């Protein structure tokens, strides 16, 4: 990434970048293989590897480093809620992306702060940048501008001579303002200079057609990682696979073309190192689309936020091979089902918890459906009714499609038994 960028090796023919089948925390998402045909390309010097980050995590468990009587370095994680504190991002029916992602960031930071292996910083609040970053922006803007120009010039040169291949088949992204772009380049440089290991940019998705009242709607999460030619590509992808494994256990993968692979390589997003501008593992998470019910239903949104943060944390623990034992993958249940029926169009945190609980038990989405058809949304419909009926039949109960006393009792019992068994097996 620095001025002395080196090229390591040239090659010809086809380069395959495969989205792998993997198992993380019980989830087995399959990402389609993508084959890239390239005439010739070279790679930047690797700036960070998965093994290096994992070794830092293991070493941080010791009181002192091996060579010095100093505390061992912790894994440094920077969480960047997308957009500026007071502008930018999508909005829909009063729900503001730039505010919701701060809530997810704060919840994630709280979880990470409980783990002594981590040193965590959130880049901004809803009203201001973190003072460390704001001071950096105020005092180093000329340096940031020079850095941006240098990275772009180097990339232009490499693209021109074929050392790095341009990937024009990218997901469309909205243009960013010049001040916003400079701040993102500044964050990349600051995080690299401060030896951060991982940067997570948090977003909620949107698409132009929704604003134009186009009927086609998209849903689901996507995980953006740097282009495979970039210095931070390997570590970023490996972490992305672990995070996607946890998110896909309770949420749909995006239905937007190219995003539907789940993990998306991108050459142009500044946040994850456009023009090879980031040294650390950098990821951009689109947790879902803003029009989805889990964001739009006010009483459900806090639960969804907590789940997204928790699943991101679980994914990091999977990456570090230090998984959380006995977890259900959702914080929404156990729940007091007493007043819940699951009737058509019933909505709220209870329905969200019911859908998540039925999924945990293996009944939601119902047979022959998936999360894109039947998301964990907090709104009951035909999917919830079918799942309840399937569960009731499994318990030899009358298949009414709604919760009655016997179904509530069975649900509580089965969740308790499965939880106990999970902890015992682990």
Buried (B, 14 or more C-beta within 10 A) or exposed (E): BBEEBEBEEEEEEEBEBEBEEBEBBBBEBEBEEBEBEBEEBBBBEBBBBBEBBBEBBBBBEEEEEEEEEEEBBBBBBBBBBBBBBEEBBBEBEEBBBBBBBBBBBBBBBBBBEEBEBBBBBBBBBBEEBBEEBBEBBEEBBEEBBEBBEBBBEBBEEBBEEBBBBBBEEBBEEEEBEEEBBBBBBBBBBBBBEEEBBBBBBBBBBBBEEBEEEEEEEBBBBBBBBBBBBBBBBBBBBBBBBBBBBBBBBBBBBBBBEBBBBBBBBBBBBBBBBBBBBBBBBBBBBBBBBBBBBBBBBEEBBEBBBBBBBBBBBBBBBBBBEBBBEEBBBBBBBEBEBEEBBBEEEBBBBBBBBBBBBBBBBEBBBBEEBEBBEBBBBBBBBEBBBBBBBBBBEBBEBEBBBBBBEEBBBBBBEBBEEBBEEBEEEE
